[in-house]
Amino acid sequence: MEIEELVKKIDAKSLREEAKKRDIPTRCVTKLNLAKALPNDVVEELAKKSGK
């Protein structure tokens, strides 16, 4: 599945929390850019958890 499709399923709060755990800057960053900075397995896991 494409990363753009996964990002649509995930809320921004979850993405920001995961990014902060990995010391990725979260200020003024789009959901897509956050998802690209995170490892793919993390993004896929967040998409599964969201249930959308």
ZINORFEN-V497343 format. One record per pair of residues at least 24 apart in sequence whose C-alpha atoms are under 10 Angstrom apart, sorted by the first residue. I is the first residue (numbers start at 0). J is the second residue. D is the distance in Angstrom with one decimal. If there is no record, write none. Layout:
# ZINORFEN-V497343
i=I j=J d=D
i=I j=J d=D
This chain:
# ZINORFEN-V497343
i=0 j=43 d=8.9
i=2 j=31 d=7.8
i=2 j=34 d=7.4
i=2 j=35 d=7.7
i=2 j=39 d=8.1
i=2 j=42 d=8.0
i=2 j=43 d=8.6
i=3 j=30 d=9.4
i=3 j=31 d=6.8
i=3 j=34 d=8.7
i=3 j=35 d=9.4
i=4 j=31 d=9.9
i=4 j=46 d=9.3
i=5 j=31 d=9.3
i=5 j=34 d=8.7
i=5 j=39 d=9.9
i=5 j=42 d=7.2
i=5 j=43 d=6.9
i=5 j=44 d=9.7
i=5 j=45 d=8.6
i=5 j=46 d=5.8
i=5 j=47 d=9.0
i=5 j=51 d=9.8
i=6 j=30 d=6.7
i=6 j=31 d=6.3
i=6 j=32 d=9.7
i=6 j=33 d=9.2
i=6 j=34 d=6.8
i=6 j=35 d=9.6
i=6 j=42 d=7.7
i=6 j=43 d=9.1
i=6 j=45 d=9.0
i=6 j=46 d=7.4
i=7 j=31 d=8.8
i=7 j=46 d=8.6
i=7 j=51 d=8.9
i=8 j=42 d=10.0
i=8 j=43 d=9.9
i=8 j=45 d=8.5
i=8 j=46 d=5.7
i=8 j=47 d=8.5
i=8 j=48 d=9.3
i=8 j=49 d=6.5
i=8 j=50 d=7.6
i=8 j=51 d=5.6
i=9 j=34 d=9.6
i=9 j=42 d=8.3
i=9 j=43 d=9.4
i=9 j=44 d=9.8
i=9 j=45 d=6.4
i=9 j=46 d=5.4
i=9 j=47 d=8.7
i=9 j=48 d=8.4
i=9 j=49 d=5.9
i=9 j=50 d=8.8
i=9 j=51 d=8.0
i=10 j=45 d=8.9
i=10 j=46 d=8.9
i=10 j=49 d=7.6
i=13 j=42 d=9.7
i=13 j=45 d=7.3
i=13 j=46 d=9.7
i=13 j=48 d=9.8
i=13 j=49 d=9.0
i=14 j=41 d=9.3
i=14 j=42 d=8.0
i=14 j=45 d=7.8
i=14 j=46 d=9.9
i=17 j=41 d=8.1
i=17 j=42 d=9.1
i=17 j=45 d=9.1
